[in-house]
């Protein structure tokens, strides 16, 4: 009986061994799967750490070059209207409209550029109210006009500040506006211009082919 019992135990053990081998294979397969997933994740992480700063730098350089090399159309300076004594009754003057995209306002070589610093530059150079400018810089609009400058020296000083700090998100657009020094005097005769700069009525309209100039292209190097 003892011999039979021993032989039965051996048979039972021999039957259990294949089941144990199957379980081990399953566990090894699961471990290998987890190891492969961890290896892929680690490889991706190392690649991201190595190449992400380079990609971000390329994006910033590309955006800076696009903003600096963008070609814009500049409205022509419209001719003046003079009376019989040579005094101007309608003339044009060039101004610089400086606008900001608050969501893209940053520096390409500085991480500490703040909207407070930008507002201070506007305030100091163009003698604007600091808090009013700062309020505009926190707008969610894609483009906000900050100032219309007719003082060339101020615009040049601001351009120098932009270049020094490599600021992105600021656009300086030259524009020609029309002045009527006598306001409503003979306004029916003189007329006025439309928003596109062309004459609407009066002499502005009838002489538009002589007064209107030809638009020119300019690189935006601001």
Beta strands, then each sheet from edge to edge (+ up, - down):
strand 1: 71-74
strand 2: 81-82
strand 3: 88-100
strand 4: 106-107
strand 5: 144-149
strand 6: 167-168
strand 7: 170-179
strand 8: 192-193
strand 9: 199-201
strand 10: 216-219
sheet 1: 1+ 10-
sheet 2: 2+ 3- 5+
sheet 3: 2+ 3- 7+
sheet 4: 4+ 6-
sheet 5: 8+ 9-
end
